[in-house]
Amino acid sequence: MFEYMTAQEAAEKWNVSLRWVQRLYKENRIECFMDCIPMDWNDGYDNVTVGCTVENQDRADYRLSIFIKLPAKHKNIICQPLIEEINLTNYLDNVKLVAVGGESDRNARPLDYAWVPSIREQCIACKVHFEFRQCGTHFIKDGKSYTLSTRDLCSQARKANINY
């Protein structure tokens, strides 16, 4: 079973330097982030990446307006599940990676492939890495709807060959 612990707790438990502890902090309640960081956080740790999830423009505008002000050395934006076209241009400064993916479930909301290269182009313009991680169970491409098996979602995204 997964046990959550802070980077400091992990370092103490494993008797290693805090800098050796690798941690990815992904949060869709980014407004709580400052309440969760250790006292010695300052502008972040070299070994910690902070990610913020967004699924539509409303959540992007709300969460990312907070996210861009947070003290962190490494920032990622995760658009998963992506449920509508999003403009991230105003939020890409100091972001290392934008990851995009659809929702997986028989009741999943559809992912329209047209949204994916739109975000990719925003990333290229700002020199931010881009990864298309998975199609959605309900996937729309060129106006045609597909229902994909969960086991094929990542491999189908890789076939697009659009990571930057």
NUVO-909387 format. One record per atom (N, C-alpha, C): residue in one letter; x negated, y, z. Coordinates in steps of 0.2 Angstrom, whole numbers, plus 2048, in hexadecimal, padded with zeros to 3 digits. Layout:
<nodes>
AXYZ/...
</nodes>
This chain:
<nodes>
M7FC7FA800/M800800800/M7FC806800/F7FE80B7FC/F7FA8127FC/F7FB815802/E7F5818805/E7F581C80B/E7F3823809/Y7F782880A/Y7F582F809/Y7F183180E/M7EB83580C/M7E7838811/M7E483E80E/T7E2843811/T7DF84980F/T7D884780D/A7D584B809/A7CE84A807/A7C984A80D/Q7CB84E812/Q7C784E818/Q7C884781C/E7CE84581D/E7CF83F820/E7CC83981D/A7CC839816/A7C9833812/A7C1834814/A7BE839814/A7B783A815/A7B583781C/E7B9839821/E7B8837827/E7B982F828/K7BF82D825/K7C0826826/K7BB821822/W7B882481D/W7B3820819/W7AC82281A/N7AB82781F/N7A5829821/N7A182B81B/V7A382F817/V7A0832811/V7A183A811/S79D83D80D/S79D84480C/S7A4846809/L7A784B80B/L7AD84E808/L7AC84E800/R7A68507FE/R7A58517F7/R7A584B7F3/W7A58457F7/W7A583F7F3/W7AC83C7F2/V7B183F7F6/V7B883D7F5/V7BB8407EF/Q7BD83C7EB/Q7C183F7E5/Q7C883F7E6/R7CC8447E4/R7D38457E6/R7D68497E1/L7DC8467DE/L7E084A7DA/L7E684C7DD/Y7E78527DE/Y7ED8557E1/Y7F28577DC/K7F88537DB/K7FD8557D6/K8038577DA/E80685C7D8/E80B85F7DC/E8118627D8/N8178607D9/N81D8647D6/N8208697DB/R81D8697E1/R81F86E7E6/R8198727E8/I8178757E3/I8108797E3/I81187E7E8/E8178817EA/E8178867EF/E8158847F6/C81587D7F7/C81287A7FD/C80B8797FD/F80787A7F8/F8008797F7/F7FC87C7FD/M7FD8827FE/M7F9886802/M7FA88480A/D7FF88080B/D80187E812/D7FD877813/C7FA87480D/C7F886D80D/C7F086D80D/I7ED87380B/I7E687280A/I7E2873811/P7DC870811/P7D8870817/P7D5877818/M7D387881F/M7D187F821/M7CA88181D/D7C687C81A/D7C087E817/D7C187E80F/W7C787F80D/W7C987E806/W7C6884802/N7C688A804/N7C4890801/N7C68917FA/D7C28907F5/D7C48907EE/D7C58897EB/G7C58847EF/G7C687D7ED/G7C08797EE/Y7C08737ED/Y7BB86E7ED/Y7B986C7E6/D7B286B7E4/D7B08697DE/D7B38637DB/N7B585E7E0/N7B78587DE/N7BF8577DF/V7C285C7DF/V7CA85C7DF/V7CD8607D9/T7D185C7D6/T7D585F7D1/T7DC8607D3/V7DF8667D2/V7E68677D4/V7EA8677CE/G7F08647CE/G7F48637C8/G7FB8667CA/C7FE8697C6/C80586B7C7/C80A8687C1/T80F8657C3/T8148627BE/T8198677BC/V81B8677B6/V82086B7B3/V8248677AE/E82A8687AE/E82E8647A9/E8328687A4/N83386F7A6/N8378737A1/N83487A7A2/Q83787F79E/Q83488679F/Q8368897A6/D83C8887A8/D83E88B7AF/D8398887B4/R8378827B5/R83387F7BA/R82C8827B8/A82A8827B2/A8238847B0/A82288C7B3/D8278907B1/D8268977B3/D8268987BB/Y82A8947BE/Y82A8947C6/Y8248917C9/R82288B7C7/R81D8887CA/R81688B7C8/L81588C7C2/L80F88E7BF/L80D8957C1/S8128997C2/S8118A07C5/S80E8A07CC/I80F89B7CF/I80C8997D6/I8058967D5/F8058917D1/F7FF88D7CF/F7F98917CD/I7FA8967C9/I7F48997C6/I7F189E7CB/K7F489F7D1/K7F18A37D6/K7EE89F7DB/L7EF8987DB/L7EC8947E0/L7E48947E0/P7E18937E5/P7DA8927E5/P7D888B7E4/A7D68897DE/A7D48837DC/A7CF8837D7/K7C987F7D7/K7C487F7D2/K7C687B7CC/H7CB8777CC/H7CD8727C7/H7D48727C7/K7D78747C1/K7DF8747C1/K7E18707BA/N7E686C7BB/N7EA8697B6/N7F186B7B6/I7F486B7B0/I7FB86B7B0/I7FE8657AD/I8038627B0/I80685C7AE/I80D85D7AB/C80E85C7A5/C81585D7A2/C8188567A1/Q81A8547A7/Q81D84D7A6/Q82284C7AC/P82884A7AB/P82B8497A4/P82C8507A1/L82A85179B/L82B857797/L833856794/I83785A796/I83E85A794/I84085F78F/E83C86478E/E83D86A789/E83786D787/E837871782/E83187477F/E82F879785/I82987A786/I82687E78B/I821883788/N82088978A/N81B88D788/N81788E78E/L81188C78E/L80C88C794/L807892793/T80789578E/T80189A78C/T7FF89E792/N8048A1795/N8028A679B/N7FF8A27A1/Y7FF89C7A1/Y7FD8987A7/Y7F68947A6/L7F38957A0/L7EE89079E/L7E78937A0/D7E68997A3/D7DF89B7A5/D7DD8977AB/N7D78947AB/N7D48907B0/N7D78897B1/V7DB8877AC/V7DD8807AC/V7D987C7A8/K7D78767AA/K7D38717A7/K7D686D7A2/L7DD86B7A4/L7E08667A0/L7E88677A0/V7EB86679B/V7F286579B/V7F485E798/A7F885A79C/A7FA85479A/A801854799/V803850794/V80A851792/V80D849791/G813848793/G816842792/G81E842793/G82183D791/G82883C791/G82A838797/E830838798/E83383479E/E83482D79C/S8338287A1/S83482179F/S83A81E7A4/D83F81C7A0/D8458197A4/D84A81879F/R84F8147A0/R85481379B/R85981979B/N85981D7A1/N85D8237A1/N8598297A0/A85282879D/A84E82E79D/A851833798/R84F839799/R85083F795/R84B83E78F/P84E840789/P84983F783/P843844783/L83E842780/L83884677E/L838847777/D83884E775/D83884F76E/D83185076C/Y82E84D767/Y82784D766/Y825854763/A829858761/A82885F75E/A825863764/W82786276A/W825865770/W81E864772/V81C85E770/V81585C772/V80F86076E/P80F860767/P80A864764/P80B86B765/S81186E767/S811875769/S80D87676F/I80D872774/I80987377A/I802872778/R80086D774/R7F986C772/R7F787276F/E7FA87576A/E7F887B767/E7F688176C/Q7FB881771/Q7FA886776/Q7F388577A/C7F287F77B/C7EC87C77F/C7E587E77A/I7E687C774/I7E087E76F/I7DF88576F/A7E488976F/A7E389076E/A7DF893775/C7E089077A/C7DD892781/C7D788E783/K7D588977E/K7D0885780/K7D1880786/V7D687E787/V7D887978C/V7D987278A/H7D686D78D/H7D786678B/H7DF86478B/F7E0860786/F7E785E786/F7E8856785/E7EC853788/E7ED84C788/E7F584A787/F7F6847782/F7FD844781/F7FD83D784/R80083C78A/R7FF83678E/R80483178D/Q80A83378C/Q80F82D78A/Q815831787/C81882D782/C81F82E77F/C82482D784/G82A82F783/G82F82E787/G833828785/T83782578A/T83B81F788/T83F821782/H842827782/H84682A77D/H84282F77A/F84082E774/F83B832770/F83E83476A/I83D83A768/I84083D762/I83A84075E/K83983D758/K834840753/K83784174C/D83684774A/D838848743/D840848743/G844849748/G84B849748/G84E842749/K84983D74A/K84C83674B/K84B834752/S850831755/S84F82E75C/S84D82775C/Y848826761/Y84681F762/Y84781D769/T84881776B/T847815772/T841810772/L83D812776/L83680E777/L83680A77D/S83380577D/S832801783/S82C804787/T82D80478E/T829807793/T822805791/R8217FE790/R81A7FC78F/R8167FF789/D81A802784/D81780577E/D81780D77E/L819810784/L819817784/L81281A784/C80D818787/C80681B787/C803819780/S80481377E/S800811778/S803815772/Q809816772/Q80C81A76C/Q80A82276D/A809824773/A80682B773/A7FF82B771/R7FB826772/R7F4826770/R7F4826768/K7F9822765/K7F982275E/K7F982975B/A7FC82D75E/A7FD83475B/A7F683775A/N7F183575E/N7EA83775E/N7EA83F75E/I7ED842763/I7ED849763/I7EA84C769/N7E684876D/N7E384B773/N7DE850771/Y7DD855775/Y7D885A773/Y7D385B779/
</nodes>
